[in-house]
């Protein structure tokens, strides 16, 4: 951690729970997106070596609970195809996280978030079919993005949605892969020392009630908004964050 919690400016201490509340409200409404929303916002005040492990720790509770509730619908064959590539990608991403300079990391994050926001606004067209061998490039890419920015979920979904066409099975399988990704990331972060900070544990414990409130609000929001409306909301937040991150990094 670059500084102790009392040393952080008051506006940062206020902003962190607000960002987490927004992120898990989105997660509760859509079933994904907590980290891809939160990490770009937190990156304005915290380094990626703090914001990514923080959101990964919180995702542990949200994703694991979702996977356990939906385990009866999981397509285990698809998980076995994707998991080995995921492990390799997360190992590569964890190594990059502790060695990549801050400037290129922020540029990469800003570009990825902006591109994904544009992708959603363009209609989020998906692959119709995907052969099993595509699990390797998608799994490795998703693992790298998961470890670097905690944003591998959209990459897994592109592959899985081209292999699974039942909505319940797709959601359950994606939840399990995100859960596996979270546990693997936490293991690699612990091995590299990124996770072993008392301040990080304090933040996680303090933000658990905020996460729970966000999930509750997101569930209520889900009942009121259309799927298209939720996606447009996510896209707008991503574009704003991506552009501001790119401007900050390039400046």
N, C-alpha and C positions, 0 to 999 in steps of 0.2 A: 504494500500500500504506500502511495507517495506521501501521505500525510495522515495523522490521526483524525478521527471524526470531529473532535472539538476544534481542530485547526481549519476545517473546511468552512468556506463562507456560508453565511446564513441562508443565502438564496439557493445554494447547492443542497444544503440539508433539507430545505423545503421542497426543492425540485425532485429529489430522488424518489420519495414516496409518491409524489404526484405522477411521475413517469411510470412507476410500477403499477399504480392504480389504473392508468390509461392502458398499459400494455395487457394486463390481465382482464380488463373489461373487453378489449378486442379479442383476447383468447377465448373468453367465455361466450362471446357472440359468434365466433367463427370456427373455433376448434383449433386454431393455430395462430401464429403471428406475434406472440408475446415478446420474443427476443428480437425479431426483426423490427419491431416498433421501438423497443426500449433501448437497445444497444446504440443506435445512431443518436438518440437523444442524450443518453448518458455520456456518450463519447465527447460531448461538448465540455464536460466538466471532469470526467474520470478517464484514465487510460484504459485501453482495451484489456490489459492484463488484470483490471479490476472489474470493469463492467461485464465482460463476458463470463468469468467465473461466478459473479454475483447472480446474473440471470440464469445461468446453468443450474445453480444451486436451487433457485426458486422453481425452475421448471421441473426439477426432480419430483417435487410434491404434486404439481399440477398434472404433468404428463403421466406419471406412474398411476395416479388415481384414475385417470381417464382410461388407460390401457387395461387396468384390472376390471373396470366396469364393463368393458367391451370385449374381453378376451375370447368369448365364445364365438365371435365372428371373424377372428383373425385368419388370414390366408397364410398358414405357416410355411407353405412351399415358397411363396414369394419372399418371406423373411429370410429363409435359408439361402436364397439366391443373392439377396442384397447385402446380407450381414458381413461376409468376408471383405468385400470392397469398402464397406463403411468403416471397418476397423482400420484398414490401411489409410484411408483418407483422414481419419481423426488423428492417427499417429503423426502424419505429415503436417496437418494443421496445427497440432499442439507444438511441434518443433518450430514452426514458423512464428507462432504467437510470441514466443519468448525471444526470438532472434530478429524478427522483422522490425526495422526502424519505424518510429511513430508516423512519419510523413507518408511513406508508401502504404502503410496499413490503413490510414484514414482515407487516402485517395481510393484504395481498393474497396473499402467499405462504402464510401460515398457513391462510387460508380455502380457497385452491385445493387445498392438500395434504389438508386435512381432508375436503373434498368428494369428492376422488378416492378417498380411503380408504373413505368411506362407499359410494361408487359401486361399488367392487370387492366390498365385503361384501354389498351388495344383489344381487349376481349378475352385475354387469358386462354387463347386457343391451346388445346392439348394434343399430344400425340394420340393417334387412333390405335396403333398397335406398336408393341416394342418387343423385339426378340430378347431372350434371356441374357445374351452376351452384353447388352447395353447396361446391365446391372453394374458392370465394372466401371465404365466412365461416370455413370450417374452416382454410384455409390462412393467412389473416390472423391469426386467433386463435392458431393453433399457432405462427406466427412470433413474435407478441408474447410469448407465454409462453416460447418458446425463448430469446429474447434477454433477457427479464427474469429468468427463473428456471432456464433450461435444461431446461424440462419440457414441451416441445411434443409429444414423442413420443406420449403418450396421445391428444392431439387428432387427430394425423394418423391414428392407428390407427382411431379411430371412423369417419372418412370412408373410409379405404382398405378396412376390413373390410366395408363395405357395398357396395363396388364389386368386390372381388376375393374369390372364394370358394375358391380353391385355396390350401392352407396354405403350400406352398413359395413360390408366387408372392407371396403376401401378405407373408411374412417378408422375402423378398428386396427387394420394392418398399419396404417400410417402412424397411429398413436403408439403402437408397439415399437416401431422403428425409431420414432422420436425418443421414446423412453430408453431404448437401447443406446441411442446416441448420447443422451444425457448421462447415463451411468458410465459409459466409456470416457466421455469428456472429463467427468469428475475424477476418474481414475488417473488419466493422463495429467490433469492439472495437479493432482496430489503428488504424482511422481516428479513433475517438473518444479514443484514448490510454489506454483502460482496460487494454489488453493489454501496453503498453510499460513494464513494470516488471521490473527485474533480479530482484527477490525472487520474482516470479511464475514466471519461468523456472527459478529454483533449485528452487522447490517442485515444478514439473512434472517436472523431471529426477529429483529425489529420489523422487518417487512413482510413476514408471513401473514399477519392479520390484514395488511393492505392487499396482499395477493388474494386472500380469501374474499375480501370485500369486492375486489375487481371481478372475480369469477362470478359472484352473485349478481352484480350489476350487469355483467355481460350476458348472463342467462336471460335476464329480463329484457335487455336490449335486443337479443336474438328473436324474442317473441314479437317485437314491434317493427323491426326493420326487415326489408326484403334482403335476399342474398346479394342482389346487385347493389343495393344501397350500402351494405356492409363493405363490399369489395371496393366501392368508390371511396369510402371513408379511409380504408387502409391505403389505397393508392395515393390519395392526397397527402396523408401523413408521410408516406415514404418519399414522395417527390420533394416535399418541403425539406425533410431531413437530409436527403441525399444531396440536394443542391447546396444547402448550407454547409454540409460537411466538406464537399468538394471545394467550395469557396474558401473555407477556413484552411484546409490543407494546402491548397495551391498558393494561398497568400503567404 
